Amino acid sequence: GRPLAAPCNGCGVQAKAGKWLPGATTPGYLEDAPGSFGFDPLGLAKNPANLQRFQESELIHSRWAMAGVAGALAVELLGLGDWYTAPLWVFDPSGKPTWLGIEIPLDIGAI
């Protein structure tokens, strides 16, 4: 970004991201990574190809997590069930499993 004009009294201040562990040193290959807190205690991302693969995997997993939250909220908002009482049918002998309000022919004893 662009530097911001601020009153100067002769001292300079530079903001740095927090560390994953106070006092830990950030590895050089993670210094400029966006959103990095310097967490790589085993050095798995020393290889640039691995680091790129890890970054892509993190994006994919975060997108799946966002889709999962959206799905759980959509089911609840539509009144088709709720996510926290969904598994209770397992403990109720007369309960029937459903998926979005549709009964599923599933028997736990058969599994």
DSSP file (Angstrom, degrees, kcal/mol; ACC not computed):
  #  RESIDUE AA STRUCTURE BP1 BP2  ACC     N-H-->O    O-->H-N    N-H-->O    O-->H-N    TCO  KAPPA ALPHA  PHI   PSI    X-CA   Y-CA   Z-CA
    1    1 A G              0   0    0      0, 0.0     3,-0.0     0, 0.0     0, 0.0   0.000 360.0 360.0 360.0-178.2    0.0    0.0    0.0
    2    2 A R        -     0   0    0      1,-0.1     2,-0.1     0, 0.0     0, 0.0  -0.622 360.0-101.8 -89.3 148.6    0.9    3.6    0.0
    3    3 A P        -     0   0    0      0, 0.0     2,-0.4     0, 0.0    -1,-0.1  -0.437  34.4-131.2 -69.0 143.0    2.7    5.2    3.0
    4    4 A L        -     0   0    0     -2,-0.1     2,-0.4    -3,-0.0     0, 0.0  -0.780  17.1-120.0 -96.6 139.1    0.4    7.2    5.3
    5    5 A A        +     0   0    0     -2,-0.4    -1,-0.0     3,-0.0     3,-0.0  -0.632  44.4 161.3 -77.7 130.1    1.5   10.7    6.4
    6    6 A A        -     0   0    0     -2,-0.4     2,-0.0     0, 0.0     0, 0.0  -0.985  48.0 -85.6-146.3 153.6    1.7   11.0   10.1
    7    7 A P        -     0   0    0      0, 0.0     2,-0.5     0, 0.0     0, 0.0  -0.371  47.2-150.6 -59.7 137.8    3.4   13.3   12.5
    8    8 A C        +     0   0    0      1,-0.1     4,-0.1     2,-0.1    -3,-0.0  -0.943  26.4 178.8-118.8 131.5    7.0   12.3   13.0
    9    9 A N  S    S-     0   0    0     -2,-0.5     3,-0.1     2,-0.3    -1,-0.1   0.094  70.8 -83.2-113.5  20.8    9.1   12.8   16.1
   10   10 A G  S    S+     0   0    0      1,-0.3     2,-0.3     0, 0.0    -2,-0.1   0.368 100.7 103.6  97.4  -5.1   12.1   11.0   14.8
   11   11 A C        -     0   0    0      2,-0.0     2,-0.4     0, 0.0    -2,-0.3  -0.831  57.7-143.4-110.8 152.0   11.1    7.5   15.6
   12   12 A G        -     0   0    0     -2,-0.3     2,-0.4    -3,-0.1    -4,-0.0  -0.898   9.3-162.9-114.3 142.5    9.9    4.9   13.2
   13   13 A V        -     0   0    0     -2,-0.4     2,-0.4     2,-0.0    -2,-0.0  -0.982   3.8-172.3-125.5 134.5    7.2    2.2   13.8
   14   14 A Q        -     0   0    0     -2,-0.4     2,-0.3     2,-0.0    -2,-0.0  -0.991  18.4-137.6-128.7 125.4    6.6   -0.9   11.8
   15   15 A A        -     0   0    0     -2,-0.4     2,-0.3     0, 0.0    -2,-0.0  -0.630  23.3-172.6 -81.7 136.2    3.7   -3.1   12.4
   16   16 A K        -     0   0    0     -2,-0.3     2,-0.0     0, 0.0    -2,-0.0  -0.945  27.5-104.4-127.1 150.4    4.4   -6.9   12.2
   17   17 A A        -     0   0    0     -2,-0.3    20,-0.0     1,-0.1    19,-0.0  -0.350  44.3-101.1 -67.7 151.9    2.0   -9.8   12.3
   18   18 A G        -     0   0    0      1,-0.1     2,-0.3     2,-0.0    -1,-0.1  -0.203  36.1-115.2 -67.4 165.6    1.8  -11.8   15.5
   19   19 A K        -     0   0    0      1,-0.1    19,-0.2    19,-0.1    -1,-0.1  -0.687  11.9-125.7-101.6 156.4    3.6  -15.1   16.0
   20   20 A W  S    S+     0   0    0     17,-1.7    18,-0.1     1,-0.3    -1,-0.1   0.771 107.6  24.3 -70.0 -24.9    2.0  -18.5   16.4
   21   21 A L  S >  S-     0   0    0     16,-0.3     3,-2.6     3,-0.1    -1,-0.3  -0.971  99.5-108.7-139.1 122.7    4.1  -18.8   19.6
   22   22 A P  T 3  S+     0   0    0      0, 0.0     3,-0.1     0, 0.0    -4,-0.0  -0.254 105.6  15.7 -54.5 130.0    5.4  -15.7   21.4
   23   23 A G  T 3  S+     0   0    0      1,-0.3     2,-0.1     0, 0.0    -3,-0.0   0.337  94.1 133.2  88.9  -6.7    9.1  -15.3   20.8
   24   24 A A    <   -     0   0    0     -3,-2.6     2,-0.4     1,-0.1    -1,-0.3  -0.436  55.1-124.3 -75.0 150.7    9.2  -17.8   17.9
   25   25 A T        -     0   0    0     -2,-0.1    -1,-0.1    -3,-0.1    -6,-0.0  -0.788  18.7-126.6 -96.2 140.2   11.1  -16.8   14.8
   26   26 A T        -     0   0    0     -2,-0.4     5,-0.1     1,-0.1    13,-0.1  -0.714  28.6-115.2 -84.0 129.0    9.3  -16.9   11.5
   27   27 A P    >   -     0   0    0      0, 0.0     3,-1.8     0, 0.0     4,-0.4  -0.313  23.8-118.2 -60.9 148.1   11.1  -18.9    8.8
   28   28 A G  G >  S+     0   0    0      1,-0.3     3,-1.0     2,-0.2     4,-0.4   0.817 111.9  59.2 -58.4 -34.5   12.4  -16.9    5.8
   29   29 A Y  G 3  S+     0   0    0      1,-0.2    -1,-0.3     2,-0.1     3,-0.0   0.590 108.8  45.8 -75.3  -8.1   10.2  -18.7    3.3
   30   30 A L  G X  S+     0   0    0     -3,-1.8     3,-0.7     1,-0.1    -1,-0.2   0.383  84.1  96.7-109.2   1.3    7.0  -17.6    5.3
   31   31 A E  T <  S+     0   0    0     -3,-1.0    -2,-0.1    -4,-0.4     5,-0.1   0.908  95.3  29.5 -57.8 -46.5    8.0  -13.9    5.8
   32   32 A D  T 3  S+     0   0    0     -4,-0.4    -1,-0.2     2,-0.1    -2,-0.1   0.341  88.9 120.9-100.2   6.5    6.0  -12.6    2.8
   33   33 A A  S X  S-     0   0    0     -3,-0.7     3,-1.6     1,-0.1     2,-0.1  -0.547  70.8-112.9 -72.8 130.5    3.2  -15.2    2.8
   34   34 A P  T 3  S+     0   0    0      0, 0.0    -1,-0.1     0, 0.0    -2,-0.1  -0.414  97.0   7.4 -66.1 134.7   -0.2  -13.5    3.2
   35   35 A G  T 3  S+     0   0    0      1,-0.2     2,-0.3    -2,-0.1    -3,-0.0   0.607  92.7 150.4  74.1  12.3   -1.8  -14.4    6.5
   36   36 A S    <   -     0   0    0     -3,-1.6    -1,-0.2    -6,-0.1   -19,-0.1  -0.605  32.1-177.2 -84.0 136.1    1.2  -16.2    7.8
   37   37 A F        -     0   0    0     -2,-0.3   -17,-1.7     2,-0.1   -16,-0.3   0.173  58.3-102.1-109.0  12.4    1.9  -16.4   11.5
   38   38 A G        +     0   0    0      1,-0.2     2,-1.0    -8,-0.2    -2,-0.1   0.719  66.2 157.4  79.6  21.4    5.2  -18.3   10.9
   39   39 A F        +     0   0    0      1,-0.1    -1,-0.2   -13,-0.1    -2,-0.1  -0.714  23.4 111.5 -88.7 103.6    3.8  -21.7   11.9
   40   40 A D    >   +     0   0    0     -2,-1.0     3,-1.2     4,-0.0    -1,-0.1  -0.289  26.3 163.2-160.6  65.4    5.9  -24.4   10.3
   41   41 A P  T 3  S+     0   0    0      0, 0.0    -2,-0.0     0, 0.0    -3,-0.0   0.752  79.2  45.8 -65.6 -23.5    7.7  -26.2   13.2
   42   42 A L  T 3  S-     0   0    0     -3,-0.0    -3,-0.0     0, 0.0    -2,-0.0   0.486 106.7-123.0 -96.5  -3.5    8.6  -29.2   11.1
   43   43 A G    X   +     0   0    0     -3,-1.2     3,-1.1     1,-0.1     4,-0.2   0.822  59.6 147.8  69.4  31.4    9.8  -27.3    8.1
   44   44 A L  T 3   +     0   0    0      1,-0.2     3,-0.4     2,-0.1    -1,-0.1   0.738  67.4  53.2 -71.3 -22.1    7.4  -29.0    5.7
   45   45 A A  T 3  S+     0   0    0      1,-0.2     6,-0.3     5,-0.1    -1,-0.2   0.184  72.1 105.6-100.9  17.2    7.0  -25.9    3.5
   46   46 A K    <   +     0   0    0     -3,-1.1    -1,-0.2     4,-0.1    -2,-0.1   0.887  67.9  74.8 -62.0 -37.0   10.7  -25.3    2.8
   47   47 A N  S  > S-     0   0    0     -3,-0.4     4,-2.2    -4,-0.2     3,-0.5  -0.658  83.3-141.5 -76.1 123.5   10.2  -26.6   -0.7
   48   48 A P  H  > S+     0   0    0      0, 0.0     4,-2.2     0, 0.0     5,-0.2   0.820 101.0  56.2 -58.1 -31.7    8.4  -23.9   -2.7
   49   49 A A  H  > S+     0   0    0      2,-0.2     4,-2.1     1,-0.2     5,-0.1   0.904 108.5  47.4 -66.9 -39.5    6.3  -26.5   -4.5
   50   50 A N  H  > S+     0   0    0     -3,-0.5     4,-2.8     2,-0.2     5,-0.2   0.917 110.1  52.5 -65.6 -42.6    5.1  -27.8   -1.1
   51   51 A L  H  X S+     0   0    0     -4,-2.2     4,-2.2    -6,-0.3    -2,-0.2   0.913 110.4  47.7 -60.2 -43.3    4.3  -24.3    0.1
   52   52 A Q  H  X S+     0   0    0     -4,-2.2     4,-2.2     2,-0.2    -1,-0.2   0.909 112.2  49.6 -65.1 -41.2    2.2  -23.6   -3.0
   53   53 A R  H  X S+     0   0    0     -4,-2.1     4,-2.4     1,-0.2    -2,-0.2   0.900 110.6  50.4 -63.5 -40.8    0.4  -27.0   -2.6
   54   54 A F  H  X S+     0   0    0     -4,-2.8     4,-2.3     2,-0.2    -1,-0.2   0.895 110.1  50.1 -64.5 -40.0   -0.3  -26.2    1.0
   55   55 A Q  H  X S+     0   0    0     -4,-2.2     4,-1.8     2,-0.2    -2,-0.2   0.909 112.1  47.2 -65.4 -41.7   -1.7  -22.8    0.2
   56   56 A E  H  X S+     0   0    0     -4,-2.2     4,-2.3     2,-0.2    -2,-0.2   0.898 111.7  51.1 -65.7 -40.0   -4.0  -24.2   -2.5
   57   57 A S  H  X S+     0   0    0     -4,-2.4     4,-2.8     1,-0.2     5,-0.2   0.894 107.3  53.5 -64.2 -39.6   -5.2  -26.9   -0.1
   58   58 A E  H  X S+     0   0    0     -4,-2.3     4,-2.3     1,-0.2    -1,-0.2   0.904 109.3  48.8 -62.9 -40.8   -6.0  -24.3    2.5
   59   59 A L  H  X S+     0   0    0     -4,-1.8     4,-2.1     2,-0.2    -2,-0.2   0.926 112.3  48.0 -63.8 -44.5   -8.1  -22.4    0.0
   60   60 A I  H  X S+     0   0    0     -4,-2.3     4,-2.2     1,-0.2    -2,-0.2   0.931 113.2  47.5 -62.8 -45.7  -10.0  -25.6   -1.0
   61   61 A H  H  X S+     0   0    0     -4,-2.8     4,-2.3     1,-0.2    -1,-0.2   0.887 111.1  50.9 -65.3 -38.2  -10.6  -26.6    2.6
   62   62 A S  H  X S+     0   0    0     -4,-2.3     4,-2.2    -5,-0.2    -1,-0.2   0.877 109.6  50.9 -67.8 -34.9  -11.8  -23.2    3.6
   63   63 A R  H  X S+     0   0    0     -4,-2.1     4,-2.2     2,-0.2    -2,-0.2   0.904 110.2  48.8 -68.0 -40.3  -14.2  -23.1    0.7
   64   64 A W  H  X S+     0   0    0     -4,-2.2     4,-2.3     2,-0.2    -2,-0.2   0.899 110.7  51.8 -64.3 -39.2  -15.6  -26.5    1.6
   65   65 A A  H  X S+     0   0    0     -4,-2.3     4,-2.2     2,-0.2    -2,-0.2   0.911 109.7  48.7 -64.1 -41.5  -16.0  -25.3    5.2
   66   66 A M  H  X S+     0   0    0     -4,-2.2     4,-2.3     1,-0.2    -1,-0.2   0.892 111.1  50.4 -65.1 -38.7  -17.9  -22.2    4.0
   67   67 A A  H  X S+     0   0    0     -4,-2.2     4,-2.4     2,-0.2    -2,-0.2   0.887 109.3  52.3 -65.6 -37.8  -20.2  -24.4    1.9
   68   68 A G  H  X S+     0   0    0     -4,-2.3     4,-2.4     2,-0.2    -2,-0.2   0.905 110.1  47.0 -64.6 -41.9  -20.8  -26.7    4.9
   69   69 A V  H  X S+     0   0    0     -4,-2.2     4,-2.5     2,-0.2     5,-0.2   0.920 112.1  50.5 -65.0 -43.1  -21.8  -23.7    7.1
   70   70 A A  H  X S+     0   0    0     -4,-2.3     4,-2.4     1,-0.2    -2,-0.2   0.899 111.6  49.0 -62.1 -39.4  -24.1  -22.4    4.3
   71   71 A G  H  X S+     0   0    0     -4,-2.4     4,-2.2     2,-0.2    -2,-0.2   0.919 110.9  48.6 -65.7 -44.3  -25.7  -25.8    4.0
   72   72 A A  H  X S+     0   0    0     -4,-2.4     4,-1.6     1,-0.2    -2,-0.2   0.900 114.9  45.5 -63.5 -40.5  -26.3  -26.2    7.7
   73   73 A L  H  X S+     0   0    0     -4,-2.5     4,-3.0     2,-0.2     5,-0.2   0.885 110.6  53.3 -69.9 -38.5  -27.8  -22.7    7.9
   74   74 A A  H  X S+     0   0    0     -4,-2.4     4,-2.2    -5,-0.2     6,-0.2   0.922 108.4  49.5 -64.0 -43.8  -30.0  -23.2    4.8
   75   75 A V  H  <>S+     0   0    0     -4,-2.2     5,-2.1     1,-0.2     6,-0.5   0.910 115.1  44.6 -61.1 -41.9  -31.5  -26.5    6.2
   76   76 A E  H ><5S+     0   0    0     -4,-1.6     3,-1.0    -5,-0.2    -2,-0.2   0.913 112.8  49.7 -70.7 -41.7  -32.3  -24.8    9.4
   77   77 A L  H 3<5S+     0   0    0     -4,-3.0    -1,-0.2     1,-0.3    -2,-0.2   0.837 109.4  52.5 -66.7 -31.8  -33.7  -21.6    7.9
   78   78 A L  T 3<5S-     0   0    0     -4,-2.2    -1,-0.3    -5,-0.2    -2,-0.2   0.538 113.1-120.2 -80.5  -5.8  -35.9  -23.6    5.5
   79   79 A G  T < 5S+     0   0    0     -3,-1.0    -3,-0.2    -4,-0.4    -2,-0.1   0.735  75.5 127.6  76.9  22.3  -37.3  -25.5    8.5
   80   80 A L  S   <S-     0   0    0     -5,-2.1    21,-0.4     1,-0.3     2,-0.3   0.319  80.1 -63.1 -93.8   8.3  -36.2  -28.9    7.3
   81   81 A G        -     0   0    0     -6,-0.5     2,-0.3    -5,-0.2    -1,-0.3  -0.820  52.0 -96.2 139.5-179.0  -34.4  -29.8   10.5
   82   82 A D     >  -     0   0    0     -2,-0.3     4,-0.5    -3,-0.1     3,-0.3  -0.977  19.1-129.9-137.4 154.4  -31.5  -28.7   12.6
   83   83 A W  T  4 S+     0   0    0     -2,-0.3    -1,-0.1     1,-0.2   -10,-0.0   0.733 100.9  56.1 -77.9 -23.0  -27.9  -29.8   12.7
   84   84 A Y  T  4 S+     0   0    0      1,-0.2    -1,-0.2     2,-0.1     0, 0.0   0.708 114.3  35.8 -88.5 -19.0  -27.6  -30.4   16.4
   85   85 A T  T >4 S+     0   0    0     -3,-0.3     3,-1.4     1,-0.1     4,-0.3   0.388  89.9  99.4-106.9   2.4  -30.6  -32.8   16.9
   86   86 A A  G >< S+     0   0    0     -4,-0.5     3,-0.8     1,-0.3    12,-0.2   0.875  81.9  47.2 -57.9 -42.3  -30.1  -34.6   13.6
   87   87 A P  G >  S+     0   0    0      0, 0.0     3,-1.5     0, 0.0     4,-0.4   0.496  85.7  92.0 -81.6   1.3  -28.2  -37.6   15.0
   88   88 A L  G X>  +     0   0    0     -3,-1.4     3,-1.0     1,-0.3     4,-0.7   0.720  68.2  74.9 -68.7 -19.2  -30.7  -38.2   17.9
   89   89 A W  G <4 S+     0   0    0     -3,-0.8     3,-0.3    -4,-0.3     6,-0.3   0.758  84.8  67.5 -62.9 -22.3  -32.7  -40.6   15.8
   90   90 A V  G <4 S+     0   0    0     -3,-1.5    -1,-0.2     1,-0.2    -2,-0.2   0.871 104.0  42.1 -63.6 -36.6  -29.9  -43.2   16.3
   91   91 A F  T <4 S+     0   0    0     -3,-1.0    -1,-0.2    -4,-0.4    -2,-0.2   0.557 101.3  78.3 -90.1  -9.1  -30.8  -43.3   20.0
   92   92 A D    ><  -     0   0    0     -4,-0.7     3,-1.5    -3,-0.3    -1,-0.1  -0.895  67.6-155.4-102.7 114.4  -34.6  -43.4   19.6
   93   93 A P  T 3  S+     0   0    0      0, 0.0    -1,-0.1     0, 0.0    -4,-0.0   0.788  96.7  44.6 -61.8 -26.2  -35.8  -46.9   18.5
   94   94 A S  T 3  S+     0   0    0     -3,-0.1     2,-0.1     2,-0.1    -5,-0.1   0.509  92.5 109.8 -93.6  -3.5  -38.9  -45.3   16.8
   95   95 A G    <   -     0   0    0     -3,-1.5    -6,-0.0    -6,-0.3     0, 0.0  -0.368  55.0-150.8 -74.5 150.6  -37.0  -42.5   15.1
   96   96 A K        -     0   0    0     -2,-0.1     2,-0.2    11,-0.0    -7,-0.1  -0.973  17.6-121.3-120.7 133.3  -36.4  -42.5   11.4
   97   97 A P        -     0   0    0      0, 0.0     7,-2.8     0, 0.0     2,-0.3  -0.503  33.4-171.4 -72.6 142.1  -33.4  -40.9    9.7
   98   98 A T  E     -A  103   0A   0      5,-0.3     2,-0.4   -12,-0.2     5,-0.2  -0.937  21.1-153.8-131.6 156.7  -34.2  -38.1    7.3
   99   99 A W  E >  S-A  102   0A   0      3,-2.5     3,-1.6    -2,-0.3   -18,-0.1  -0.953  88.0 -21.8-129.9 110.4  -32.3  -36.0    4.8
  100  100 A L  T 3  S-     0   0    0     -2,-0.4   -19,-0.1     1,-0.3     3,-0.1   0.868 129.8 -50.1  52.9  41.0  -33.8  -32.6    4.1
  101  101 A G  T 3  S+     0   0    0    -21,-0.4     2,-0.5     1,-0.2    -1,-0.3   0.390 114.2 118.2  84.8  -4.0  -37.1  -34.0    5.4
  102  102 A I  E <   -A   99   0A   0     -3,-1.6    -3,-2.5     1,-0.0    -1,-0.2  -0.851  69.0-118.3 -99.3 127.7  -37.1  -37.1    3.2
  103  103 A E  E     -A   98   0A   0     -2,-0.5    -5,-0.3    -5,-0.2    -1,-0.0  -0.403  23.8-147.2 -67.5 136.3  -37.0  -40.4    5.0
  104  104 A I        -     0   0    0     -7,-2.8     2,-2.2    -2,-0.1    -1,-0.1  -0.902  13.6-131.6-105.6 127.9  -34.0  -42.5    4.4
  105  105 A P        +     0   0    0      0, 0.0     2,-0.4     0, 0.0    -7,-0.1  -0.508  57.9 140.3 -77.7  79.2  -34.3  -46.3    4.4
  106  106 A L        -     0   0    0     -2,-2.2     2,-0.5    -9,-0.1    -2,-0.1  -0.978  36.0-165.5-127.9 134.1  -31.3  -46.8    6.7
  107  107 A D    >>  -     0   0    0     -2,-0.4     3,-1.0     1,-0.1     4,-0.7  -0.976  12.7-154.4-121.0 121.0  -31.0  -49.3    9.6
  108  108 A I  G >4 S+     0   0    0     -2,-0.5     3,-0.8     1,-0.3    -1,-0.1   0.851  96.5  60.3 -62.5 -33.8  -28.1  -48.8   12.0
  109  109 A G  G 34 S+     0   0    0      1,-0.2    -1,-0.3     2,-0.2    -3,-0.0   0.805  99.5  56.9 -62.9 -28.4  -28.2  -52.5   12.8
  110  110 A A  G <4        0   0    0     -3,-1.0    -1,-0.2     1,-0.3    -2,-0.2   0.724 360.0 360.0 -75.7 -21.1  -27.5  -53.3    9.2
  111  111 A I    <<        0   0    0     -3,-0.8    -1,-0.3    -4,-0.7    -2,-0.2   0.477 360.0 360.0 -81.6 360.0  -24.3  -51.2    9.2
